[in-house]
Amino acid sequence: MKSRMLKLSLFLALATLASAATLNFSFSGEQLSTRATAAGTGSLAWPDGIATVGLPDLTAFSYAGYVQSSYNGSSITIPETYGLTDLADFALTVSGGAISAFSLDTVLQSAWPTQFSVFPAPGGFYGNTGADIVGPVTITNFDAAPEPASFALIGLGLAGLGLWRKKEIGRCIPIVRWS
């Protein structure tokens, strides 16, 4: 029973340390002059405890969307997908448990050519994709990194379990005295 408790505590501590902060977002834009539209969703992940996140800090990025436009009387839909290797620039700041700054740029892809960007604007964040199609970026889910006090409590708990375990082992070892 005691061994199971120790293993479970260690597993939970390691799982907490290995967790990542995640951000999910959606984009929907329109260009009135050409009647072109675009939409998509994306997600980002980075290690816990980082308040100012740069491109090297990201552990995951994905964006999947489309650009739809009319050309010579026919409708064209161009899918867009980007991954971590497609990012050219990225910056994100977490302040007070919320996203206070968020920007990214992907590399220019040759299939139309398309590119996806997010930038801060008055009242929130906006995206730009395809033929200068601009629209709002909505953060749909943000799981912030746990505060440093959580890590301190986990560390104290593990230290207490270690001392308790050491005391239990010490009771089992017979002391031999030579006279």
N, C-alpha and C positions, 0 to 999 in steps of 0.2 A: 504494500500500500504506500509506504513512504517513498519507495523508488518510483512509483508511478507519479506521485505528486511532484517529485523533483524533476522528472522528465517532462511533465506537462508544463511546469513553470518555466523551464528552459525553452521549450518549444514556443510558448506564448511570447516570451521575451524576444526570441530571435525573429518570430513572425512580425512583431511590432517594429523591430529595428529594420526589417527588410521591406516594410511597406513604403508606398510612394504616394505623394500628393498627385491628384489627378484633376484635370479640367476638361469638361466637355462643352462644345459650343456649336451653334448653328448659324448659318449665313443665308440671307435672302436678299437679292439685289435686282435692280431694274435700270435700264437705260431707256428713257422715254423716246428719244429721237429715233432710235432704231428698233424699238420694241423688243429689244433683247432682254432676257432674264437669266438669272443664275441662282442656284441654291445648293446647299450642301451642309454636311456635318463633319466635325472633327473632334479629336481628343489629343491630349498631351499628358505626359507623366514625367515626374522628376523625383529625386530622393527627398525624403522628409527633412524638414528643418532648414530649408533654403528659402530665404525671403526675397533675394534678388536672383532670378534664374536667367542664365544665359544659354546660348546654343550648346556649349559643351556639357551642361548640366542635364539636358533632356535625356530621358531613357526611352521615350516613345513619342511618336507623332504620327497621326494619320488624318487625312482629309479626303472625303469622297463627295463629289458633287457633279454638277453639270452646267453647261452654258447652252442656252437655246436661243437661236436667232433665225430670222427669215433672210434668205438669200435668193434672189431671182424668183420670187414667188413661192419658194418651197421652204419648209421649216427644217432647220438643221439642229440636232442635239449632239453636243460634244461632251463626253464624260471627262471628268477631271479626277485624278487620284494622285495624292502626294504622300510620301513617307518621310521618315526622319532624314534620309540621305538627300531629299529634295529641298531641304531648308537651306537658304543662303544667309538668313539673319533671323535672330529671335531675341526677344527681351520680355521679361515678365516680372512684376513686383507684387509681392503679397504684403499687405499692410492692414493690420487690425482684423485679420481673418478674412479679408476680401481682396479681390484683384484690383490694384490701383493703377497699374500700367500693363499693357499687353500689346505687343507688335510682333509681326513675323512677315517674312518674304520668302517665297519659294523661288527656285530657279525657273527660268523661262523654258517651257517645254515646246518642242517643235511641232506638235500636232495642232496647230491653228494659228499662231502660237498662243499658249495660255500660261497664266501665272496667277498665283493667289497671294493676296496681302491682307494683313489686318493692321489697323492703325488707330490710335486714340483720337477721338473727336469730341466736341462739346456734347455732353449728355451720354457718353458711352463709347463704344468701339464700333468701327465700321470696317467693312471688307471691300476689296476691289478684285475683280477677276475678269477674265475674258476681255472683251472690247470695252474696257473702262466701265464695267457694270459695277455700280457702287450701291451698298446697302448695309443695314445694321447687322452687327454680330451680337448674338445673344448668348450669354454664358448660361447653359442649361443645367450644369451640375459642377460644383467645386468642392472637392474633399480636401480640406486644408491639412497640413502636416500637424501632428500632435505637438503640443507645447513641450518645451524642454523639461518641465516639471514631471511630465509623464515618464520620461526616460529616467529621471532621478528616482522616482518611486519604483520603477521596475528594477533598477540597479540595487536599491536598498532591499527590496524583496528577495532578490537572488542572493545578495550577501547574507541576509538573515537565514535563508534556506541552507546556504553553504556552512555557516557556523553551526546551525542546528544539526546538520548531517555530520559534521566533524565531531560534535559532542557525542552523538549516538555511536559513531564508530569507536571513539575513545572508551566507551563503556564496555565494548565487546572484547577489547584487547586485554588479556591478563597481564598484570604487572608482575614480573619476576624479580625477586630481591635476592641478591647473593649476600650471604653473611660471612 
